[in-house]
Amino acid sequence: MKLINIGFGNMISADRLVAIVSPESAPIKRIIGEAKERGTLIDATHGRRTRAVIITDSDHIILTYLQSETVANRIEEENNDIDMLEDENE
């Protein structure tokens, strides 16, 4: 299982991630509101402005203060690190 740091020491499983989206559009704001009502919203912003919304395969919605590109880069770095370890073990 690969864990991705989404800020302030909070981690999510990369295997459960479906999408990383901007919180600005009306449909995403609606998804956030619905998740809040269902109790599946996880606010990992620590009071900062939400810059990215992470959608998981379990229908949990995670808010983070990191930008979408930053989260995506961290996932890519994690994948590169795993590839390098696999190459060393061959």
C-alpha positions as MATLAB code, in Angstrom:
seq = 'MKLINIGFGNMISADRLVAIVSPESAPIKRIIGEAKERGTLIDATHGRRTRAVIITDSDHIILTYLQSETVANRIEEENNDIDMLEDENE';
ca = [
       0.000    0.000    0.000;
       1.357    3.389   -1.026;
       0.578    6.331    1.240;
       0.589    9.898   -0.051;
       1.167   12.885    2.243;
      -1.625   15.426    1.748;
      -0.259   17.934    4.237;
       0.148   18.348    7.996;
       1.189   14.692    8.302;
      -2.106   13.418    6.886;
      -1.770   10.432    4.580;
      -4.115    8.724    2.138;
      -3.812    5.454    0.283;
      -2.839    6.033   -3.338;
      -4.640    2.818   -4.279;
      -8.001    4.231   -3.124;
      -7.678    7.556   -4.965;
     -10.025    8.105   -7.907;
      -9.601   11.801   -8.735;
      -7.955   15.037   -7.644;
     -10.018   18.058   -8.665;
     -10.226   21.796   -8.119;
     -12.868   22.939   -5.601;
     -13.998   25.904   -7.713;
     -16.698   24.405   -9.938;
     -20.356   24.175   -8.966;
     -20.552   20.363   -9.368;
     -17.597   19.865   -7.012;
     -19.103   22.277   -4.483;
     -22.286   20.193   -4.672;
     -20.304   16.971   -4.134;
     -18.646   18.535   -1.067;
     -22.012   19.585    0.359;
     -23.503   16.137   -0.210;
     -20.501   14.457    1.426;
     -20.859   16.742    4.435;
     -24.508   15.696    4.795;
     -23.632   11.977    4.460;
     -20.715   12.251    6.884;
     -18.130   11.180    4.322;
     -16.288   14.514    4.130;
     -12.760   14.607    5.540;
     -11.349   18.104    6.026;
      -7.531   17.917    6.094;
      -7.016   21.656    5.516;
      -6.426   22.561    9.194;
      -8.401   25.742    8.655;
      -6.626   26.808    5.488;
      -8.196   27.449    2.117;
      -9.177   24.322    0.183;
      -7.106   24.057   -2.986;
      -7.787   20.466   -4.005;
     -10.538   17.914   -3.496;
      -9.622   14.232   -3.463;
     -12.290   11.689   -4.347;
     -11.793    8.100   -3.223;
     -13.306    4.827   -4.384;
     -15.182    4.562   -1.068;
     -17.041    7.817   -1.873;
     -15.106    9.758    0.758;
     -14.309   13.342   -0.178;
     -11.050   14.731    1.219;
     -10.250   18.437    1.293;
      -6.605   19.525    1.304;
      -4.823   22.844    1.249;
      -2.286   21.504   -1.263;
      -2.782   22.238   -4.943;
      -3.864   19.413   -7.249;
      -0.506   19.447   -9.019;
       1.367   19.063   -5.729;
      -0.636   15.986   -4.738;
      -0.209   14.512   -8.232;
       3.552   15.146   -8.088;
       3.780   13.374   -4.740;
       2.001   10.363   -6.214;
       4.364   10.381   -9.182;
       7.420   10.666   -6.902;
       6.176    7.712   -4.873;
       5.734    5.646   -8.053;
       9.239    6.559   -9.228;
      10.724    5.577   -5.853;
       9.009    2.178   -6.033;
      10.222    1.641   -9.613;
      13.787    2.447   -8.568;
      13.601   -0.033   -5.669;
      12.272   -2.746   -7.976;
      15.093   -2.080  -10.470;
      17.685   -2.380   -7.691;
      16.248   -5.710   -6.555;
      16.432   -7.306  -10.026;
];
